[in-house]
């Protein structure tokens, strides 16, 4: 038996391809298996991987650019329903309860006329004046290009704190005009 590359007697068989070779044309594997040109995948594997990469990129871009459906734009996001009051809800509350509307405009600590048993002109003494606390949160309307991280950096808080304060489960689901409560 001869070497696959020359006319010398073969001394070994390649464990990978089974070709017989002499000591000059291989060590553990034959020279054909050690050739870097033959280590490149076939053109079918190469083209198939390029096609898969192209399809995957198109799907990823489509998912990122896909606009929300018109039904989603008209509704408050489910993560914020109940947290962010709507304009209609606040108007109906003020119209239904004139006392609530009057108390919202009154100063803290001042009596509400007709709310207690005392006449409207007399003041009830308070135990101790309460100092006005600094606001613990701010409301922010989401603008185009905003991210939770950018908003958090702007207000000196963390994205996780904003998510907790607004019951947001999907950090990438912010919508333009969405009102966020920013904790301090």
NUPANU-180613 format. One line per 3 residues: number of its first residue (from 1); their letters; for each residue x, z, y of C-alpha. Coordinates in nm, 2 decimals. Example, Ala and Ser with C-alpha at 12.3 -4.5 7.8 and 13.67 -1.06 7.14 Angstrom:
1	as	1.23 0.78 -0.45 | 1.37 0.71 -0.11 $
This chain:
1	xxx	0.00 0.00 0.00 | 0.12 -0.09 0.34 | 0.09 0.05 0.69 $
4	xxx	-0.20 -0.09 0.89 | 0.04 -0.19 1.17 | 0.36 -0.30 0.99 $
7	xxx	0.49 -0.41 0.65 | 0.64 -0.07 0.56 | 0.50 0.14 0.28 $
10	xxx	0.23 0.38 0.39 | 0.29 0.75 0.35 | -0.03 0.91 0.49 $
13	xxx	-0.39 0.83 0.53 | -0.56 0.90 0.87 | -0.82 1.18 0.83 $
16	xxx	-1.03 1.04 1.11 | -1.06 0.67 1.03 | -0.90 0.64 0.68 $
19	xxx	-0.63 0.39 0.78 | -0.30 0.41 0.59 | 0.01 0.44 0.81 $
22	xxx	0.39 0.50 0.79 | 0.58 0.77 0.97 | 0.66 0.53 1.26 $
25	xxx	0.29 0.47 1.34 | 0.14 0.82 1.34 | 0.18 1.19 1.29 $
28	xxx	-0.14 1.39 1.23 | -0.36 1.08 1.32 | -0.27 0.71 1.31 $
31	xxx	-0.17 0.53 1.63 | -0.51 0.35 1.65 | -0.70 0.69 1.67 $
34	xxx	-0.44 0.82 1.93 | -0.48 0.51 2.16 | -0.63 0.62 2.49 $
37	xxx	-0.81 0.29 2.53 | -1.00 0.35 2.21 | -1.10 0.70 2.33 $
40	xxx	-1.33 0.56 2.60 | -1.69 0.56 2.50 | -1.84 0.22 2.42 $
43	xxx	-2.01 0.02 2.69 | -2.36 0.11 2.55 | -2.29 0.48 2.58 $
46	xxx	-2.15 0.43 2.93 | -2.44 0.22 3.06 | -2.69 0.45 2.90 $
49	xxx	-2.55 0.76 3.07 | -2.55 0.57 3.41 | -2.91 0.47 3.35 $
52	xxx	-3.01 0.83 3.27 | -2.83 0.95 3.58 | -3.01 0.70 3.80 $
55	xxx	-3.35 0.79 3.66 | -3.28 1.16 3.70 | -3.17 1.11 4.06 $
58	xxx	-3.49 0.91 4.14 | -3.71 1.18 3.99 | -3.53 1.46 4.18 $
61	xxx	-3.56 1.27 4.51 | -3.93 1.20 4.44 | -4.00 1.57 4.37 $
64	xxx	-3.82 1.68 4.69 | -3.99 1.42 4.92 | -4.33 1.43 4.76 $
67	xxx	-4.58 1.53 5.04 | -4.84 1.79 4.95 | -5.18 1.67 4.88 $
70	xxx	-5.44 1.67 5.16 | -5.63 1.96 4.99 | -5.32 2.18 5.01 $
73	xxx	-5.28 2.12 5.39 | -5.63 2.24 5.47 | -5.60 2.58 5.29 $
76	xxx	-5.39 2.88 5.35 | -5.12 2.91 5.09 | -5.23 3.13 4.81 $
79	xxx	-4.93 3.35 4.85 | -5.04 3.43 5.21 | -5.42 3.45 5.16 $
82	xxx	-5.53 3.80 5.26 | -5.20 3.87 5.44 | -5.23 3.63 5.74 $
85	xxx	-5.56 3.66 5.92 | -5.73 3.33 6.00 | -5.88 3.26 6.35 $
88	xxx	-6.23 3.25 6.21 | -6.20 3.59 6.04 | -6.07 3.76 6.36 $
91	xxx	-6.35 3.61 6.57 | -6.62 3.72 6.33 | -6.48 4.08 6.31 $
94	xxx	-6.48 4.11 6.69 | -6.83 3.97 6.72 | -6.97 4.19 6.45 $
97	xxx	-6.83 4.51 6.59 | -6.82 4.55 6.97 | -6.68 4.90 6.93 $
100	xxx	-6.38 4.76 6.73 | -6.33 4.50 7.01 | -6.34 4.77 7.28 $
103	xxx	-6.11 5.00 7.09 | -5.86 4.72 7.04 | -5.83 4.68 7.42 $
106	xxx	-5.82 5.05 7.49 | -5.50 5.24 7.54 | -5.38 5.46 7.25 $
109	xxx	-5.49 5.82 7.31 | -5.77 5.73 7.55 | -6.12 5.81 7.44 $
112	xxx	-6.36 5.54 7.33 | -6.69 5.57 7.51 | -6.97 5.68 7.27 $
115	xxx	-6.73 5.70 6.98 | -6.70 6.08 6.98 | -6.95 6.35 7.07 $
118	xxx	-6.80 6.40 7.41 | -6.92 6.24 7.73 | -6.75 5.92 7.84 $
121	xxx	-6.59 6.08 8.15 | -6.42 6.37 7.97 | -6.10 6.35 7.78 $
124	xxx	-6.03 6.53 7.46 | -5.69 6.71 7.46 | -5.44 6.58 7.20 $
127	xxx	-5.22 6.81 7.00 | -4.90 6.63 7.10 | -4.83 6.29 7.25 $
130	xxx	-4.69 6.04 7.00 | -4.39 5.84 7.12 | -4.45 5.47 7.10 $
133	xxx	-4.26 5.33 6.80 | -4.06 5.01 6.81 | -4.23 4.72 6.64 $
136	xxx	-4.15 4.71 6.27 | -4.24 4.34 6.23 | -4.27 4.01 6.42 $
139	xxx	-4.48 3.71 6.35 | -4.31 3.37 6.33 | -4.45 3.02 6.30 $
142	xxx	-4.25 2.80 6.06 | -4.11 2.48 6.22 | -3.98 2.16 6.07 $
145	xxx	-3.65 2.22 5.89 | -3.68 2.59 5.87 | -3.57 2.78 5.55 $
148	xxx	-3.61 3.14 5.46 | -3.24 3.19 5.49 | -3.23 3.04 5.84 $
151	xxx	-3.53 3.24 5.96 | -3.38 3.56 5.81 | -3.04 3.50 5.99 $
154	xxx	-3.23 3.43 6.31 | -3.41 3.77 6.30 | -3.13 3.97 6.13 $
157	xxx	-3.31 4.04 5.81 | -3.29 3.91 5.45 | -3.48 3.63 5.28 $
160	xxx	-3.59 3.87 5.01 | -3.75 4.10 5.28 | -3.94 3.81 5.43 $
163	xxx	-4.06 3.71 5.08 | -4.18 4.07 5.01 | -4.35 4.11 5.34 $
166	xxx	-4.55 3.78 5.30 | -4.60 3.78 4.92 | -4.41 3.45 4.88 $
169	xxx	-4.32 3.36 4.52 | -4.18 3.01 4.59 | -3.91 3.02 4.86 $
172	xxx	-3.91 2.65 4.90 | -4.28 2.62 4.96 | -4.28 2.69 5.33 $
175	xxx	-4.52 2.48 5.53 | -4.50 2.38 5.90 | -4.71 2.60 6.11 $
178	xxx	-4.73 2.88 5.85 | -4.73 3.22 6.01 | -4.47 3.46 5.86 $
181	xxx	-4.44 3.84 5.92 | -4.08 3.91 5.98 | -3.98 4.27 5.89 $
184	x	-3.72 4.44 6.11 $
